[in-house]
Amino acid sequence: MQTTENTVKIALAPGNLRRVHHIALNVRDMNASRHFYGTILGLHELTGAEIPASLTEMVAAGQVANFITPDDGTVIDLFWQPDLQPPNPDPEKAFTRANHLAFDIDRDLFDRALEVLKSNQIAIDSGPVTRATGRGIYFYDPDGFIIEIRCDADKTAV
């Protein structure tokens, strides 16, 4: 629990934390989620010796699936929780401490990502939006968690 005091006795130095190692998501339908993250979003699913040793038994039992991003190696762990229900089945009203998970994409591939989402009838939350920082689109995974695909702004267009 976080305190309201601003006094810090000891802290990590800036730069001590290097990157996000993994993100764990609970999913109700493992097959739908594996299809979504692996086939539709194109993330590589870890298999065989790629699977972390601590998860091999759970993966073999169908309780966990692991995907990895190609650039920095962030792992997305899907934990099968078939009986887990959100506080509200409407994803626009469901409360979670996480707001969304964002994936970066090359600016030249952004429109292709939109085409993939639309052709697979993925529920769109909002967008695409254009901001000074770039473009983004927000959509739902099979469990109603918001995912974003975003790209940087074109620095040459002024």
N, C-alpha and C positions, 0 to 999 in steps of 0.2 A: 504494500500500500504506500502511495506517495504521500509525503507530508507537505504541509503548506509552508514550511520553513524554507528560506532560500540559502541557509547556511550549508556549505559543502565542506566536509571534513577531508574527503579524499575522492578523487575522480580519475577516470581514464583520460589520457591526453588526446587531443585531437589527432586523428589518424591511427589511433590504436585499433579501432574496429575497422577492418579492411573492406568487407563486402557482406552482403546478405548471403549466408551459407545455404539455407533452405527455408522454404515456406511450407507449412503443413496445413492442409485443408481437409475438413471432414466432408465426405460425400455419401449420398444415399444410394446412388446407382453407379457402381464401379464401372460397369461396361459403358454406360453413357458418358461418364467422365473421362474414361480412357480414350474413347472415340473423340470427344471434344478436344482434349489437350493434345493428344497424339496425332490424330488424323486432321481435324479441322485447323487447329493452331499450329500443327507441324512440329511440335516439340519431340525430341528423342526420348523414347521410353528406355530406361535402364533395364538391361537383362543380364543374366549370367553373372560373370565376375564384376560387372559394372555396379551391381546392386550393393549398397553398403552392408557390411557383414552383420551389423546389428538388426537389419531388416530382412535378411534372406528368408527366415522362417515365415514371417508375416506375408512376404510377397508370394512365397510358395503356397500359402494357405488362401491367397486371394484377398487378404485383408488390407494390403498396401500396394500401390503402384507408384513408381518414381519416374519423374520426367526431368530433363535438364535443359537449361538455356545454352545456346551455342557459344555465346561470347564470354561470359564470366563464370559459367558453370553453376549458376544458382539452381538448386534442386527444388522441385515442387513435389512434395509427398502428398498423395491422396490416401486418406485413411477411410476405409469403408465403415460407415456407421448407418446401416439401413434403417434403424429405428429412430434416428435423430431427426427431429423436426424443428424448424425455426420457430421463434416466438409467434410469427405471423407468416402464413404461406405466401402472402403477397410480397415479393422481393422489395417493392418500393416502401413497404411498411415494416419489414423485418429489421430488428435491431441487431447489430453486431459491432464489436469494437473496431473491426477493420472496415475501411470504407471501400477500397477497391485494390486490385492488383493490376499494375500497368506494365505492358510490354512495349519496348521501343522497336521501331521498324524503320528501315531506310525510307526516306521521303519518296523515292521512286516506286516503292512497293505498297504505299499506303492505299491507293485506289484499288489495287489487287486485293488487299485485305478486306476492303469494303465489299467487293464483289463476292469473295468467299463467304463472308458472313451472310449476305443477302441470299446467295444461292443455297445455303444450308439452312435458311429460315431461322437464324439465330435471333432471339429477341433483343432488340436494341433498346437501351435505356435512354440515351441521348446522343446527338451528333449525327454526322460528323460536325465538329466545332473547329473553328479556326481562331487561333489566338496569336499574340505576338511571339510566343514561344514555339508555335507549331500547330499541328492538327491532331485531333483525337476523336475517337469514337468509343462509347461506353456501351457494353452489352452484358448479357447474363450467361453464366455457365449453367450446366444442367441443374445445379442446386440453388440457383438464384443469386450467386455471388457476382458482384460487378467486376468485370474485366475491362481494361482499357487497352487499346492499341493506339500508340501515339508516335508522331515523327517530329523532328525538329523543323523549324521554319526555314524557308529558303532564304539564306543570307544574301544572295545576289539580287533578289527582287526587292527593290527599295522604292 
